[in-house]
Amino acid sequence: MKLKYFAWVRERIGTAEETVEPPASVRTVEELIAWLSGRSEAYAYAFEKPKVIRAAIDHAHVRPDAAIAGAREIAFFPPMTGG
Amino acid sequence: MTGPVTIRIQETDFDVAHEIAGLTKGRTDIGAVVSFSGICRGDEDSARISALTLEHYPGMAEEEIGRHVDEATSRWPLDGVTIIHRVGRITPGENIVLVVTASQHRQAAFEAAEFLMDYLKTSAPFWKKEESAAGTGWVEAHARDDEAAARWTKS
């Protein structure tokens, strides 16, 4: 699946997008965050406060317990500050 | 909804009068147009800002705004909606965002514009980075914006 990162999540991880294949045991958005956090210091820093992180699956906002099965694109970003 | 819906995300500035005219041109059924312009302030919490840089999530931003326009048109009898959100670097005094709503009567136009603006702030995927003498930093979300959006879900 494709992952996208925005704003300070993108800056902390150091990339705007990548393709990952998490193990089958990773079933939800919050499990994906935990799995990503274990990849490196940069990911751990980006996701150090997982409750602050917002997620979207295929361009729609989702909650941390949302299932990731079948997702084409998952995005992680801070609370939005547009308008 | 009997009128046009326009959603644009662009780096260039927009002309408010031109956008309003575009919604009402050739129509005699519209009795009310409300427009809201969001403008870049030169200071935030008494700190001087030299510029904002707006980042967005291409694709999702348009879709998310579209979902809220759909909800607005189901809640109010609207005859046209235009939403423009700028991205890139914006300096104090420049436009950031425009919401224009058209309806037969003013109440629907006022309420729909406020509803759309409240959701643009809290759920459309845009992020502001501030430049000041102290350096650059991402703007933090305000609880007051979440509260403003939440009131539309109360009965």
gemmi code that builds the backbone of each chain (N, CA, C; Angstrom):
import gemmi

chains = {
    "A": [
        ("MET", (0.851, -1.198, 0.000), (0.000, 0.000, 0.000), (0.883, 1.242, 0.000)),
        ("LYS", (0.296, 2.310, -0.564), (1.037, 3.564, -0.600), (0.746, 4.372, 0.669)),
        ("LEU", (1.805, 4.933, 1.243), (1.633, 5.809, 2.409), (2.035, 7.222, 2.009)),
        ("LYS", (1.267, 8.193, 2.522), (1.611, 9.596, 2.288), (1.688, 10.315, 3.616)),
        ("TYR", (2.599, 11.278, 3.691), (2.790, 12.042, 4.932), (2.738, 13.533, 4.603)),
        ("PHE", (2.166, 14.300, 5.518), (2.040, 15.739, 5.283), (2.509, 16.545, 6.491)),
        ("ALA", (2.876, 17.805, 6.201), (3.276, 18.802, 7.206), (4.404, 18.249, 8.087)),
        ("TRP", (4.306, 18.410, 9.422), (5.471, 17.999, 10.230), (5.635, 16.493, 10.314)),
        ("VAL", (4.612, 15.726, 10.007), (4.794, 14.267, 9.942), (5.751, 13.947, 8.785)),
        ("ARG", (5.509, 14.614, 7.646), (6.385, 14.437, 6.478), (7.821, 14.871, 6.785)),
        ("GLU", (7.946, 16.033, 7.433), (9.296, 16.537, 7.727), (10.050, 15.613, 8.677)),
        ("ARG", (9.355, 15.096, 9.690), (10.037, 14.238, 10.667), (10.458, 12.911, 10.048)),
        ("ILE", (9.589, 12.347, 9.195), (9.921, 11.061, 8.577), (10.966, 11.263, 7.477)),
        ("GLY", (10.889, 12.408, 6.810), (11.888, 12.708, 5.783), (11.508, 12.270, 4.395)),
        ("THR", (10.233, 11.881, 4.216), (9.761, 11.541, 2.870), (8.279, 11.870, 2.777)),
        ("ALA", (7.815, 12.170, 1.557), (6.411, 12.536, 1.362), (5.550, 11.315, 1.095)),
        ("GLU", (6.140, 10.277, 0.487), (5.359, 9.061, 0.228), (6.278, 7.872, 0.014)),
        ("GLU", (5.718, 6.713, 0.258), (6.463, 5.469, 0.075), (5.460, 4.322, -0.029)),
        ("THR", (5.970, 3.175, -0.480), (5.130, 1.982, -0.557), (5.644, 0.985, 0.473)),
        ("VAL", (4.732, 0.452, 1.278), (5.130, -0.508, 2.323), (4.254, -1.755, 2.233)),
        ("GLU", (4.779, -2.850, 2.772), (4.022, -4.106, 2.860), (4.079, -4.572, 4.308)),
        ("PRO", (3.192, -4.040, 5.154), (3.229, -4.453, 6.562), (2.796, -5.913, 6.707)),
        ("PRO", (3.247, -6.590, 7.779), (2.827, -7.983, 7.990), (1.320, -8.082, 8.219)),
        ("ALA", (0.783, -9.274, 8.016), (-0.667, -9.481, 8.111), (-1.201, -9.183, 9.505)),
        ("SER", (-0.319, -9.223, 10.507), (-0.761, -8.958, 11.875), (-1.127, -7.482, 12.086)),
        ("VAL", (-0.722, -6.628, 11.159), (-1.044, -5.195, 11.238), (-2.384, -4.977, 10.539)),
        ("ARG", (-3.427, -4.805, 11.331), (-4.780, -4.774, 10.744), (-5.460, -3.415, 10.776)),
        ("THR", (-5.045, -2.539, 11.697), (-5.737, -1.251, 11.830), (-4.753, -0.091, 11.669)),
        ("VAL", (-5.322, 1.107, 11.569), (-4.507, 2.311, 11.443), (-3.575, 2.453, 12.644)),
        ("GLU", (-4.088, 2.213, 13.860), (-3.213, 2.391, 15.026), (-2.128, 1.321, 15.079)),
        ("GLU", (-2.442, 0.129, 14.587), (-1.400, -0.916, 14.522), (-0.341, -0.576, 13.476)),
        ("LEU", (-0.793, 0.074, 12.394), (0.156, 0.506, 11.361), (1.089, 1.585, 11.926)),
        ("ILE", (0.526, 2.502, 12.708), (1.355, 3.544, 13.330), (2.402, 2.904, 14.251)),
        ("ALA", (1.980, 1.915, 15.040), (2.908, 1.245, 15.957), (4.002, 0.517, 15.174)),
        ("TRP", (3.593, -0.127, 14.072), (4.577, -0.858, 13.247), (5.575, 0.115, 12.610)),
        ("LEU", (5.060, 1.212, 12.068), (5.940, 2.213, 11.458), (6.895, 2.808, 12.491)),
        ("SER", (6.380, 3.039, 13.698), (7.199, 3.656, 14.751), (8.420, 2.814, 15.083)),
        ("GLY", (8.319, 1.499, 14.852), (9.432, 0.604, 15.147), (10.488, 0.553, 14.053)),
        ("ARG", (10.250, 1.260, 12.930), (11.188, 1.168, 11.808), (12.460, 1.967, 12.025)),
        ("SER", (12.318, 3.160, 12.639), (13.512, 3.988, 12.873), (13.173, 5.101, 13.849)),
        ("GLU", (14.218, 5.805, 14.273), (14.063, 6.956, 15.167), (13.165, 8.019, 14.537)),
        ("ALA", (13.312, 8.211, 13.219), (12.548, 9.254, 12.534), (11.045, 8.958, 12.597)),
        ("TYR", (10.676, 7.699, 12.349), (9.257, 7.328, 12.438), (8.765, 7.429, 13.881)),
        ("ALA", (9.600, 6.994, 14.812), (9.213, 7.051, 16.229), (8.956, 8.503, 16.639)),
        ("TYR", (9.791, 9.420, 16.129), (9.633, 10.843, 16.436), (8.336, 11.381, 15.817)),
        ("ALA", (8.083, 11.021, 14.551), (6.864, 11.498, 13.872), (5.600, 11.035, 14.598)),
        ("PHE", (5.646, 9.820, 15.100), (4.450, 9.230, 15.720), (4.549, 9.181, 17.240)),
        ("GLU", (5.385, 10.060, 17.831), (5.607, 9.970, 19.283), (4.321, 10.242, 20.083)),
        ("LYS", (3.407, 11.031, 19.515), (2.110, 11.259, 20.165), (1.023, 10.746, 19.218)),
        ("PRO", (0.789, 9.438, 19.217), (-0.136, 8.876, 18.207), (-1.539, 9.446, 18.278)),
        ("LYS", (-1.958, 9.920, 19.446), (-3.318, 10.475, 19.566), (-3.479, 11.781, 18.777)),
        ("VAL", (-2.368, 12.456, 18.513), (-2.424, 13.720, 17.770), (-2.535, 13.471, 16.260)),
        ("ILE", (-2.049, 12.315, 15.823), (-1.959, 12.025, 14.383), (-3.340, 11.731, 13.807)),
        ("ARG", (-3.621, 12.358, 12.662), (-4.858, 12.081, 11.926), (-4.510, 11.172, 10.751)),
        ("ALA", (-5.505, 10.375, 10.335), (-5.266, 9.453, 9.226), (-6.414, 9.499, 8.232)),
        ("ALA", (-6.078, 9.203, 6.989), (-7.101, 9.087, 5.941), (-6.803, 7.843, 5.127)),
        ("ILE", (-7.848, 7.104, 4.785), (-7.710, 5.966, 3.879), (-8.442, 6.313, 2.587)),
        ("ASP", (-7.693, 6.233, 1.486), (-8.249, 6.538, 0.166), (-9.036, 7.854, 0.176)),
        ("HIS", (-8.397, 8.894, 0.746), (-8.898, 10.280, 0.724), (-10.058, 10.552, 1.674)),
        ("ALA", (-10.363, 9.641, 2.605), (-11.431, 9.911, 3.580), (-10.871, 9.762, 4.992)),
        ("HIS", (-11.250, 10.683, 5.875), (-10.791, 10.609, 7.264), (-11.241, 9.292, 7.900)),
        ("VAL", (-10.359, 8.703, 8.710), (-10.714, 7.478, 9.440), (-10.229, 7.577, 10.883)),
        ("ARG", (-10.824, 6.740, 11.733), (-10.424, 6.670, 13.142), (-9.270, 5.678, 13.298)),
        ("PRO", (-8.581, 5.731, 14.459), (-7.426, 4.836, 14.653), (-7.777, 3.348, 14.558)),
        ("ASP", (-9.021, 2.973, 14.866), (-9.370, 1.546, 14.833), (-9.856, 1.091, 13.451)),
        ("ALA", (-9.771, 1.971, 12.445), (-10.214, 1.598, 11.095), (-9.330, 0.490, 10.526)),
        ("ALA", (-9.959, -0.465, 9.836), (-9.225, -1.567, 9.209), (-8.493, -1.055, 7.969)),
        ("ILE", (-7.279, -1.552, 7.757), (-6.499, -1.096, 6.601), (-6.563, -2.069, 5.425)),
        ("ALA", (-7.255, -3.193, 5.614), (-7.337, -4.184, 4.528), (-7.962, -3.553, 3.288)),
        ("GLY", (-7.336, -3.737, 2.150), (-7.870, -3.230, 0.888), (-7.538, -1.773, 0.609)),
        ("ALA", (-6.875, -1.094, 1.538), (-6.555, 0.322, 1.321), (-5.516, 0.469, 0.222)),
        ("ARG", (-5.738, 1.423, -0.681), (-4.740, 1.720, -1.706), (-3.750, 2.751, -1.188)),
        ("GLU", (-4.299, 3.764, -0.464), (-3.454, 4.877, -0.033), (-3.857, 5.294, 1.380)),
        ("ILE", (-2.884, 5.300, 2.274), (-3.140, 5.739, 3.648), (-2.254, 6.954, 3.919)),
        ("ALA", (-2.865, 7.998, 4.467), (-2.116, 9.225, 4.732), (-2.117, 9.520, 6.225)),
        ("PHE", (-0.995, 10.056, 6.697), (-0.864, 10.481, 8.097), (-0.481, 11.959, 8.119)),
        ("PHE", (-1.118, 12.704, 9.018), (-0.867, 14.139, 9.063), (-1.306, 14.705, 10.409)),
        ("PRO", (-0.811, 15.913, 10.743), (-1.250, 16.558, 11.982), (-2.671, 17.134, 11.830)),
        ("PRO", (-3.279, 17.590, 12.936), (-4.575, 18.264, 12.827), (-4.484, 19.400, 11.791)),
        ("MET", (-5.573, 19.567, 11.054), (-5.546, 20.488, 9.921), (-5.668, 21.955, 10.357)),
        ("THR", (-5.017, 22.833, 9.618), (-4.983, 24.253, 9.980), (-5.215, 25.143, 8.755)),
        ("GLY", (-6.080, 24.685, 7.852), (-6.366, 25.506, 6.672), (-7.422, 26.549, 6.951)),
        ("GLY", (-7.983, 27.064, 5.894), (-9.052, 28.045, 6.016), (-8.546, 29.436, 6.275)),
    ],
    "B": [
        ("MET", (-30.024, 21.260, -5.337), (-29.087, 22.283, -5.807), (-29.353, 22.561, -7.281)),
        ("THR", (-29.627, 23.819, -7.588), (-29.932, 24.171, -8.964), (-28.851, 25.063, -9.569)),
        ("GLY", (-27.735, 25.187, -8.879), (-26.698, 26.086, -9.380), (-25.353, 25.405, -9.449)),
        ("PRO", (-24.361, 26.142, -9.927), (-23.035, 25.554, -10.109), (-22.267, 25.397, -8.793)),
        ("VAL", (-21.432, 24.366, -8.750), (-20.490, 24.188, -7.641), (-19.089, 24.287, -8.220)),
        ("THR", (-18.299, 25.180, -7.671), (-16.918, 25.342, -8.110), (-16.008, 25.156, -6.912)),
        ("ILE", (-15.049, 24.253, -7.015), (-14.059, 24.051, -5.963), (-12.693, 24.142, -6.632)),
        ("ARG", (-11.899, 25.113, -6.193), (-10.572, 25.272, -6.813), (-9.497, 25.407, -5.736)),
        ("ILE", (-8.377, 24.737, -5.972), (-7.204, 24.897, -5.120), (-6.107, 25.413, -6.034)),
        ("GLN", (-5.553, 26.555, -5.692), (-4.641, 27.219, -6.630), (-3.606, 28.052, -5.891)),
        ("GLU", (-2.481, 28.297, -6.560), (-1.444, 29.150, -5.966), (-1.762, 30.624, -6.190)),
        ("THR", (-2.448, 30.921, -7.292), (-2.681, 32.317, -7.648), (-3.810, 32.924, -6.814)),
        ("ASP", (-3.813, 34.252, -6.756), (-4.845, 34.987, -6.032), (-6.174, 34.890, -6.795)),
        ("PHE", (-7.255, 35.306, -6.118), (-8.570, 35.321, -6.768), (-9.189, 36.702, -6.598)),
        ("ASP", (-10.178, 36.981, -7.449), (-10.883, 38.261, -7.414), (-12.284, 37.995, -6.869)),
        ("VAL", (-12.556, 38.505, -5.673), (-13.820, 38.203, -4.992), (-15.018, 38.658, -5.826)),
        ("ALA", (-14.957, 39.882, -6.360), (-16.092, 40.415, -7.137), (-16.351, 39.569, -8.381)),
        ("HIS", (-15.257, 39.128, -9.013), (-15.383, 38.295, -10.216), (-16.041, 36.962, -9.885)),
        ("GLU", (-15.670, 36.379, -8.738), (-16.231, 35.073, -8.347), (-17.721, 35.209, -7.993)),
        ("ILE", (-18.087, 36.301, -7.320), (-19.501, 36.524, -6.992), (-20.305, 36.701, -8.282)),
        ("ALA", (-19.781, 37.515, -9.186), (-20.486, 37.759, -10.455), (-20.679, 36.460, -11.226)),
        ("GLY", (-19.684, 35.564, -11.134), (-19.764, 34.285, -11.842), (-20.913, 33.417, -11.358)),
        ("LEU", (-21.277, 33.569, -10.088), (-22.371, 32.770, -9.534), (-23.739, 33.331, -9.897)),
        ("THR", (-23.819, 34.647, -10.069), (-25.141, 35.275, -10.231), (-25.445, 35.693, -11.669)),
        ("LYS", (-24.434, 35.672, -12.533), (-24.596, 36.158, -13.899), (-25.743, 35.441, -14.628)),
        ("GLY", (-26.632, 36.228, -15.213), (-27.715, 35.669, -16.005), (-28.817, 35.006, -15.204)),
        ("ARG", (-28.823, 35.192, -13.878), (-29.836, 34.527, -13.050), (-30.724, 35.559, -12.372)),
        ("THR", (-31.991, 35.224, -12.267), (-32.916, 36.139, -11.600), (-33.568, 35.469, -10.392)),
        ("ASP", (-33.159, 34.223, -10.100), (-33.760, 33.499, -8.974), (-32.963, 33.644, -7.688)),
        ("ILE", (-31.754, 34.184, -7.777), (-30.903, 34.302, -6.585), (-31.173, 35.635, -5.901)),
        ("GLY", (-31.521, 35.581, -4.618), (-31.796, 36.813, -3.887), (-30.731, 37.160, -2.874)),
        ("ALA", (-29.783, 36.230, -2.649), (-28.783, 36.464, -1.602), (-27.469, 35.782, -1.960)),
        ("VAL", (-26.399, 36.535, -1.840), (-25.056, 35.962, -1.989), (-24.252, 36.368, -0.766)),
        ("VAL", (-23.643, 35.379, -0.119), (-22.751, 35.656, 1.007), (-21.355, 35.236, 0.598)),
        ("SER", (-20.379, 36.113, 0.855), (-18.997, 35.701, 0.589), (-18.165, 35.892, 1.841)),
        ("PHE", (-17.292, 34.934, 2.096), (-16.338, 35.036, 3.194), (-14.944, 34.963, 2.602)),
        ("SER", (-14.100, 35.924, 2.949), (-12.697, 35.887, 2.531), (-11.834, 35.714, 3.759)),
        ("GLY", (-10.952, 34.757, 3.723), (-9.957, 34.583, 4.785), (-8.659, 35.211, 4.311)),
        ("ILE", (-8.082, 36.086, 5.145), (-6.924, 36.882, 4.740), (-5.767, 36.615, 5.696)),
        ("CYS", (-4.572, 36.578, 5.166), (-3.364, 36.333, 5.977), (-3.094, 37.532, 6.884)),
        ("ARG", (-3.077, 37.284, 8.205), (-2.775, 38.348, 9.178), (-1.264, 38.547, 9.294)),
        ("GLY", (-0.894, 39.744, 9.700), (0.530, 40.050, 9.860), (1.062, 39.715, 11.240)),
        ("ASP", (0.171, 39.310, 12.146), (0.655, 38.894, 13.463), (-0.253, 37.821, 14.028)),
        ("GLU", (0.322, 36.969, 14.844), (-0.410, 35.873, 15.465), (0.030, 35.812, 16.914)),
        ("ASP", (-0.922, 36.004, 17.836), (-0.592, 36.027, 19.267), (0.568, 36.998, 19.527)),
        ("SER", (0.468, 38.189, 18.958), (1.404, 39.307, 19.102), (2.788, 39.050, 18.501)),
        ("ALA", (2.952, 37.958, 17.761), (4.227, 37.730, 17.068), (4.061, 38.112, 15.602)),
        ("ARG", (5.026, 38.856, 15.072), (4.976, 39.281, 13.668), (5.225, 38.110, 12.730)),
        ("ILE", (4.392, 38.031, 11.694), (4.545, 36.965, 10.705), (4.963, 37.587, 9.390)),
        ("SER", (5.973, 37.005, 8.734), (6.379, 37.549, 7.435), (5.685, 36.835, 6.279)),
        ("ALA", (5.279, 35.575, 6.490), (4.540, 34.851, 5.444), (3.995, 33.550, 6.003)),
        ("LEU", (2.998, 33.013, 5.297), (2.491, 31.669, 5.563), (2.770, 30.825, 4.331)),
        ("THR", (3.069, 29.549, 4.554), (3.131, 28.621, 3.425), (2.096, 27.540, 3.662)),
        ("LEU", (1.185, 27.388, 2.703), (0.111, 26.407, 2.842), (0.401, 25.154, 2.041)),
        ("GLU", (0.339, 24.024, 2.748), (0.504, 22.703, 2.118), (-0.871, 22.040, 2.085)),
        ("HIS", (-1.120, 21.211, 1.090), (-2.390, 20.482, 1.066), (-2.191, 19.067, 0.551)),
        ("TYR", (-3.224, 18.266, 0.694), (-3.213, 16.873, 0.233), (-3.992, 16.851, -1.080)),
        ("PRO", (-3.287, 16.899, -2.217), (-3.988, 16.953, -3.512), (-4.895, 15.735, -3.681)),
        ("GLY", (-6.043, 15.955, -4.216), (-7.005, 14.861, -4.372), (-7.949, 14.817, -3.189)),
        ("MET", (-7.408, 14.551, -2.000), (-8.294, 14.493, -0.837), (-8.879, 15.868, -0.519)),
        ("ALA", (-8.092, 16.928, -0.687), (-8.595, 18.266, -0.335), (-9.855, 18.584, -1.136)),
        ("GLU", (-9.801, 18.352, -2.442), (-10.963, 18.627, -3.291), (-12.144, 17.734, -2.900)),
        ("GLU", (-11.855, 16.444, -2.641), (-12.930, 15.508, -2.303), (-13.574, 15.856, -0.961)),
        ("GLU", (-12.734, 16.215, 0.023), (-13.257, 16.535, 1.352), (-14.130, 17.800, 1.293)),
        ("ILE", (-13.666, 18.811, 0.573), (-14.483, 20.019, 0.414), (-15.783, 19.660, -0.298)),
        ("GLY", (-15.683, 18.812, -1.323), (-16.873, 18.396, -2.070), (-17.896, 17.702, -1.189)),
        ("ARG", (-17.411, 16.869, -0.252), (-18.338, 16.182, 0.661), (-19.091, 17.196, 1.531)),
        ("HIS", (-18.399, 18.242, 1.969), (-19.064, 19.244, 2.810), (-19.991, 20.138, 1.999)),
        ("VAL", (-19.643, 20.372, 0.733), (-20.572, 21.109, -0.133), (-21.839, 20.275, -0.334)),
        ("ASP", (-21.674, 18.966, -0.535), (-22.847, 18.090, -0.678), (-23.722, 18.163, 0.568)),
        ("GLU", (-23.070, 18.148, 1.746), (-23.861, 18.212, 2.977), (-24.560, 19.565, 3.104)),
        ("ALA", (-23.847, 20.631, 2.751), (-24.460, 21.970, 2.828), (-25.679, 22.065, 1.907)),
        ("THR", (-25.550, 21.493, 0.707), (-26.671, 21.605, -0.239), (-27.852, 20.734, 0.186)),
        ("SER", (-27.577, 19.703, 1.010), (-28.700, 18.898, 1.510), (-29.370, 19.577, 2.708)),
        ("ARG", (-28.639, 20.478, 3.381), (-29.198, 21.141, 4.563), (-29.847, 22.486, 4.257)),
        ("TRP", (-29.351, 23.160, 3.218), (-29.889, 24.486, 2.887), (-30.239, 24.547, 1.398)),
        ("PRO", (-31.263, 25.322, 1.039), (-31.630, 25.450, -0.390), (-30.679, 26.413, -1.106)),
        ("LEU", (-29.572, 25.872, -1.599), (-28.543, 26.715, -2.220), (-28.670, 26.714, -3.742)),
        ("ASP", (-28.281, 27.832, -4.335), (-28.338, 27.977, -5.791), (-26.956, 28.158, -6.400)),
        ("GLY", (-25.930, 27.828, -5.629), (-24.566, 27.932, -6.147), (-23.577, 28.045, -5.009)),
        ("VAL", (-22.412, 27.410, -5.170), (-21.345, 27.480, -4.167), (-20.014, 27.589, -4.900)),
        ("THR", (-19.182, 28.504, -4.456), (-17.809, 28.584, -4.959), (-16.860, 28.576, -3.770)),
        ("ILE", (-15.896, 27.679, -3.803), (-14.871, 27.631, -2.756), (-13.508, 27.634, -3.448)),
        ("ILE", (-12.673, 28.572, -3.047), (-11.305, 28.644, -3.570), (-10.358, 28.666, -2.374)),
        ("HIS", (-9.373, 27.793, -2.385), (-8.372, 27.785, -1.318), (-7.001, 27.897, -1.957)),
        ("ARG", (-6.236, 28.890, -1.521), (-4.890, 29.038, -2.078), (-3.896, 28.158, -1.332)),
        ("VAL", (-2.837, 27.776, -2.027), (-1.726, 27.046, -1.426), (-0.431, 27.734, -1.839)),
        ("GLY", (0.657, 27.327, -1.207), (1.942, 27.967, -1.488), (2.187, 29.101, -0.512)),
        ("ARG", (3.091, 30.014, -0.889), (3.505, 31.075, 0.035), (2.594, 32.290, -0.102)),
        ("ILE", (2.089, 32.756, 1.026), (1.132, 33.866, 1.066), (1.614, 34.874, 2.106)),
        ("THR", (1.638, 36.146, 1.728), (2.147, 37.163, 2.650), (0.989, 37.945, 3.278)),
        ("PRO", (1.228, 38.602, 4.430), (0.158, 39.318, 5.134), (-0.590, 40.285, 4.217)),
        ("GLY", (-1.915, 40.256, 4.357), (-2.770, 41.097, 3.529), (-3.309, 40.377, 2.310)),
        ("GLU", (-2.704, 39.240, 1.966), (-3.174, 38.488, 0.788), (-4.317, 37.560, 1.159)),
        ("ASN", (-5.154, 37.241, 0.153), (-6.241, 36.279, 0.342), (-5.700, 34.875, 0.562)),
        ("ILE", (-6.390, 34.117, 1.419), (-6.087, 32.685, 1.587), (-7.238, 31.840, 1.036)),
        ("VAL", (-8.460, 32.191, 1.439), (-9.594, 31.320, 1.121), (-10.831, 32.160, 0.805)),
        ("LEU", (-11.688, 31.611, -0.051), (-12.953, 32.270, -0.392), (-14.076, 31.235, -0.365)),
        ("VAL", (-15.166, 31.598, 0.310), (-16.390, 30.796, 0.267), (-17.517, 31.708, -0.193)),
        ("VAL", (-18.193, 31.343, -1.260), (-19.350, 32.119, -1.734), (-20.549, 31.176, -1.813)),
        ("THR", (-21.646, 31.593, -1.210), (-22.879, 30.798, -1.275), (-23.996, 31.676, -1.821)),
        ("ALA", (-24.832, 31.078, -2.663), (-25.956, 31.812, -3.242), (-27.251, 31.068, -2.941)),
        ("SER", (-28.300, 31.840, -2.639), (-29.586, 31.236, -2.341), (-30.688, 32.257, -2.639)),
        ("GLN", (-31.942, 31.812, -2.525), (-33.036, 32.759, -2.729), (-33.102, 33.758, -1.584)),
        ("HIS", (-32.779, 33.272, -0.373), (-32.913, 34.122, 0.815), (-31.623, 34.111, 1.630)),
        ("ARG", (-31.439, 35.154, 2.435), (-30.149, 35.361, 3.070), (-29.793, 34.329, 4.132)),
        ("GLN", (-30.788, 33.823, 4.867), (-30.449, 32.952, 5.988), (-29.704, 31.701, 5.521)),
        ("ALA", (-30.178, 31.087, 4.450), (-29.516, 29.881, 3.933), (-28.095, 30.207, 3.478)),
        ("ALA", (-27.939, 31.354, 2.811), (-26.611, 31.724, 2.299), (-25.646, 31.995, 3.454)),
        ("PHE", (-26.114, 32.734, 4.476), (-25.268, 33.016, 5.648), (-24.873, 31.724, 6.359)),
        ("GLU", (-25.869, 30.904, 6.676), (-25.595, 29.698, 7.463), (-24.711, 28.720, 6.709)),
        ("ALA", (-24.971, 28.535, 5.423), (-24.176, 27.579, 4.638), (-22.724, 28.045, 4.525)),
        ("ALA", (-22.522, 29.361, 4.369), (-21.152, 29.874, 4.267), (-20.396, 29.619, 5.572)),
        ("GLU", (-21.082, 29.829, 6.699), (-20.438, 29.629, 7.997), (-20.139, 28.142, 8.236)),
        ("PHE", (-21.092, 27.299, 7.890), (-20.913, 25.846, 7.990), (-19.700, 25.399, 7.164)),
        ("LEU", (-19.636, 25.846, 5.910), (-18.541, 25.429, 5.029), (-17.196, 25.915, 5.552)),
        ("MET", (-17.167, 27.141, 6.057), (-15.910, 27.688, 6.576), (-15.461, 26.933, 7.826)),
        ("ASP", (-16.402, 26.616, 8.715), (-16.048, 25.882, 9.936), (-15.435, 24.523, 9.592)),
        ("TYR", (-15.999, 23.844, 8.580), (-15.459, 22.531, 8.215), (-14.173, 22.629, 7.405)),
        ("LEU", (-14.018, 23.721, 6.632), (-12.746, 23.921, 5.934), (-11.601, 23.987, 6.931)),
        ("LYS", (-11.855, 24.653, 8.069), (-10.790, 24.837, 9.053), (-10.405, 23.545, 9.757)),
        ("THR", (-11.375, 22.673, 9.986), (-11.105, 21.506, 10.837), (-10.974, 20.200, 10.065)),
        ("SER", (-11.479, 20.123, 8.841), (-11.454, 18.815, 8.197), (-10.893, 18.794, 6.777)),
        ("ALA", (-10.705, 19.942, 6.163), (-10.069, 19.929, 4.839), (-8.550, 19.831, 5.046)),
        ("PRO", (-7.876, 18.928, 4.314), (-6.450, 18.685, 4.571), (-5.530, 19.769, 4.020)),
        ("PHE", (-5.418, 20.843, 4.817), (-4.489, 21.951, 4.555), (-3.715, 22.208, 5.842)),
        ("TRP", (-2.458, 22.619, 5.692), (-1.633, 22.934, 6.867), (-0.861, 24.213, 6.603)),
        ("LYS", (-0.813, 25.079, 7.639), (-0.115, 26.359, 7.513), (1.217, 26.311, 8.257)),
        ("LYS", (2.238, 26.818, 7.585), (3.537, 27.003, 8.237), (3.816, 28.496, 8.273)),
        ("GLU", (4.215, 28.993, 9.441), (4.472, 30.425, 9.613), (5.953, 30.739, 9.493)),
        ("GLU", (6.232, 31.859, 8.845), (7.604, 32.388, 8.839), (7.609, 33.656, 9.665)),
        ("SER", (8.567, 33.734, 10.600), (8.721, 34.962, 11.378), (10.200, 35.172, 11.648)),
        ("ALA", (10.506, 36.261, 12.344), (11.911, 36.552, 12.656), (12.517, 35.424, 13.478)),
        ("ALA", (11.661, 34.713, 14.239), (12.148, 33.630, 15.095), (12.393, 32.336, 14.329)),
        ("GLY", (12.012, 32.313, 13.048), (12.180, 31.089, 12.254), (10.855, 30.650, 11.662)),
        ("THR", (10.755, 29.366, 11.333), (9.503, 28.861, 10.765), (8.943, 27.774, 11.664)),
        ("GLY", (7.619, 27.650, 11.656), (6.998, 26.601, 12.464), (5.574, 26.345, 11.999)),
        ("TRP", (5.120, 25.113, 12.200), (3.761, 24.748, 11.806), (2.750, 25.345, 12.764)),
        ("VAL", (1.691, 25.886, 12.222), (0.615, 26.462, 13.032), (-0.112, 25.315, 13.740)),
        ("GLU", (-0.414, 25.522, 15.020), (-1.149, 24.492, 15.766), (-2.650, 24.684, 15.604)),
        ("ALA", (-3.360, 23.558, 15.572), (-4.821, 23.624, 15.464), (-5.393, 24.212, 16.752)),
        ("HIS", (-6.506, 24.957, 16.596), (-7.144, 25.587, 17.756), (-8.389, 24.804, 18.164)),
        ("ALA", (-8.538, 24.590, 19.475), (-9.744, 23.915, 19.986), (-10.993, 24.705, 19.606)),
        ("ARG", (-10.859, 26.041, 19.520), (-12.049, 26.858, 19.205), (-12.580, 26.543, 17.802)),
        ("ASP", (-11.693, 26.114, 16.889), (-12.156, 25.745, 15.554), (-12.927, 24.431, 15.585)),
        ("ASP", (-12.464, 23.474, 16.410), (-13.195, 22.210, 16.561), (-14.568, 22.476, 17.162)),
        ("GLU", (-14.611, 23.387, 18.142), (-15.898, 23.704, 18.783), (-16.848, 24.365, 17.785)),
        ("ALA", (-16.291, 25.232, 16.932), (-17.137, 25.906, 15.927), (-17.743, 24.891, 14.964)),
        ("ALA", (-16.962, 23.890, 14.568), (-17.481, 22.872, 13.641), (-18.474, 21.956, 14.348)),
        ("ALA", (-18.210, 21.672, 15.625), (-19.049, 20.713, 16.360), (-20.471, 21.216, 16.547)),
        ("ARG", (-20.651, 22.549, 16.567), (-22.016, 23.048, 16.834), (-22.979, 22.690, 15.714)),
        ("TRP", (-22.463, 22.385, 14.505), (-23.355, 22.018, 13.391), (-23.879, 20.597, 13.523)),
        ("THR", (-23.302, 19.813, 14.440), (-23.783, 18.443, 14.625), (-24.792, 18.371, 15.760)),
        ("LYS", (-24.975, 19.490, 16.489), (-25.989, 19.509, 17.549), (-27.354, 19.774, 16.940)),
        ("SER", (-28.367, 19.236, 17.573), (-29.712, 19.413, 17.023), (-30.263, 20.783, 17.387)),
    ],
}
model = gemmi.Model(1)
for chain_id, residues in chains.items():
    chain = gemmi.Chain(chain_id)
    for i, (resn, *xyz) in enumerate(residues, 1):
        res = gemmi.Residue()
        res.name, res.seqid = resn, gemmi.SeqId(i, " ")
        for name, pos in zip(("N", "CA", "C"), xyz):
            atom = gemmi.Atom()
            atom.name, atom.element = name, gemmi.Element(name[0])
            atom.pos, atom.b_iso = gemmi.Position(*pos), 0.0
            res.add_atom(atom)
        chain.add_residue(res)
    model.add_chain(chain)
structure = gemmi.Structure()
structure.add_model(model)
structure.setup_entities()
